[in-house]
Amino acid sequence: MSKITFSNLTKLLLVWIPLLLASPSQAYGYADPGTGAFVYQAAYAAFLGGAYYVRNILNRLWPRRKQRPQ
């Protein structure tokens, strides 16, 4: 892990302080009413798609045995 020296900290502050002072105090934003639902839908689809992908990989590595007829 690198050690933060005084000169590195000074350089960092010389970059961030002007940026913070130049930014507006309040930011006004607008989001459509369906934006939250879209985010939930995207997260749900990513989870299900990932689960399906992992399941296919696991099935290729360890295929299920077929049961013998009785």
Steps between C-alpha positions, in 0.01 A plus 500: 500500500644836404565762763328836451758773535441864573584603143253249354230618738571863406474421129174316560352791694615751237297308244187423706445828686454712184270235354287497815486879513401522133215252534149634562362486852173341390443272207153475355421180323199330350429134462205361310246311711591168337874533565490310830305215345750484215791477744327218691422319175860531381637371831251210501586407141874518573459273803291241313725509195808455718338212689410329170854547369659359817256206497597413141870511589445277804293256294782470248755438774287256700222352284206339675482124497207340329298269721461141393147383424358270767 
